[in-house]
Amino acid sequence: MADVKITGLHKRYSGGVHAVRGVDLAIPDGQFTVLVGPSGCGKSTLLRTIAGLEEADEGTIEIGGEVVNDYRPRDRDVAMVFQDYALYPHMVVAKNIGFGLRARKLPPEQIKARVAEAAEMLGITGLLDRYPRQLSGGQRQRVAIGRAIVRDPKLFLFDEPLSNLDAQLRDEMRTEIKRLHQEIGTTMIYVTHDQIEAMTLADRIVLMRDGVIEQQGAPLELFERPATRFVAGFLGSPQMNFVESRIERADGRLALVFDEGRSLPLDPARASAFEPWAGRPVTLGVRPEHISRPADGTARKPSDQPIDVLIDLVQPTGTRTYAEFKLNGTEVTVELPSHTVEKPGTTIELVVDMSRVILIDPETRDVIPG
Amino acid sequence: MTATVSAGPAPRRRRRGRRLPIGRILLLGIYLMFILAPLYWVLITSIKPSDDYLAVPPVWFPDAPTIVHYTAALFAYRGLQGLINSLIISISATALSCLIGTLMAYSLARFRTGGMHLSFWVLSQRFLPPIAIILPLFLNYRLVGLQDTHVGMILAYTMFTLPVTVWMMYAYFRQMPRSLEDAALVDGCTRWQALWTVAIPLAVPGIVAAAIFTFIACWTEFFFALVLTSRDAFTLPTVFRAFLSFQGAQYGEASALAIVSLGPSIILGVLVQKHLVRGLTLGAIRG
């Protein structure tokens, strides 16, 4: 068990790629941290540098209070699960799981007992005599996890462990990894490019972009209060809608005015924060689930703003229906209950929950607080 | 063979497997003739009495097979000594070449030792015709006393086969997933242990293939042996010189020795057939 502290970390590859550009990160003991971001954002490099498979060019890495920059991977007491499982093809499952213990010269009886225990925990006891090539993808992933937990390390590192599995198996293994963390409580750092994995697994999400941390925090905190347009767009599926607009004052109230002529009054409770932006362009960010069909009979909240739209695309998924309409020339996706709208070409009234929308400075792409 | 059912007018399909594939048999037959006829001739000549060598019509199988050519080739012409020398030199050079070549290839593949130029330079050694280096080598060997010694021949053959070994193993390590060794490093191995417990065992098919190429190259090499050896470290191929003389050609002895020299290659080929195919296809390693 250990906390991890990273200070001013830089990693450059030969050939001029500056993969990690000054990362500061403090991970408390026992936390499940997910590094997420688009491919090439430096998240895997950061993980490999923590493991010691890459050398840091600048900055320090501390694990459990010890600076480990000059430690070899084997001396860092971390375990890692790889995307391609990295099982040793010439060893049976039991040998694969016990490999790290053998490398550390533990007595054979103890190795056997610990391998059996880990196999039991992951439900792969029946597979111990098989070779990796005789296993399915999910079983291989279990063995890879077994190889990590059997060593009882200070820190677990996962490098996109589920991306080679099919969708159903991925959901299953995701649940299992989460349960595993609850059981053993060891600090875990998990790299993925999948925002759903990040949201569901993480105690804390660290969202990276171009080698730097864009924002970090609890999953819902990032989801509900993104700091930048990038974060707002990265988390959530379907993606948040972004529509260009400007803030204008009319009848003493602030409203979003679109070039096409429509306008949406801002939520009176939040309007004061946007006072300085009156007369300036902003980007409206609204999640598909925050536009809805007004329910009959229920009182409308003061922040709900009605808007008449012409639906031009309908995608039913069974539980929900995604519909699209144009607002100020931009396609906007909205999530509705099934059967709300059946065909494209219909005009319906929707309401936008103005208490949940975000406004973005189009120049800095930062979310305007308020 | 599965025939696909298609709608519409029945397409004219050739009935496979019914008729004899005459073209194929003919082609393979001609090919086999080229391969086997000389072998047969050599085998038969090695047991023919001398009078039958060039008889017209040819003697397809001698009435009185003899082994005198074998005993003469092995003992009178020192063929046995050449065989032993060849075995010592070829096996040692193969072992050295594979050991050094594998380690060097690993270093090139994993650490990009020497950038891209070193790896190309290694292969470029083979662009050099042997004749270009044989004289300086000969003079240097005479200077340091390596001329006509086993050690000298082993070193020369190791150097001469190293480029191919390195390149075969380089390709092999390049296609081996790096994450296997990464896993071993994190699991508690030193780089050296990761190499010996993970990378090398997985590279065995490649090493075997490289070893066979190296061995055959050493076993059949003539030019270096001719220049660098004389009385002590002479190899099997050089013994054949003795069969051509002013008195004529000793067909029987030459054939007998040729048959003997085939032995190790055939035995080797049979023993490692399985590895050879996997090694040559750079056996895909999947976890």
Interface residues (C-beta under 8 A of the other chain):
Chain A: R48 A51 G52 L53 R72 P73 R74 R76 V78 A79 M80 F82 Q83 D84 Y85 A86 L87 Y88 P89 H90 F99 G100 A103 R104 P132 R133 R140 R147 R151 L157
Chain B: P177 S179 L180 D182 A183 A184 L185 V186 D187 G188 C189 T190 Q193 T197 V198 P201 L202 I285 R286 G287
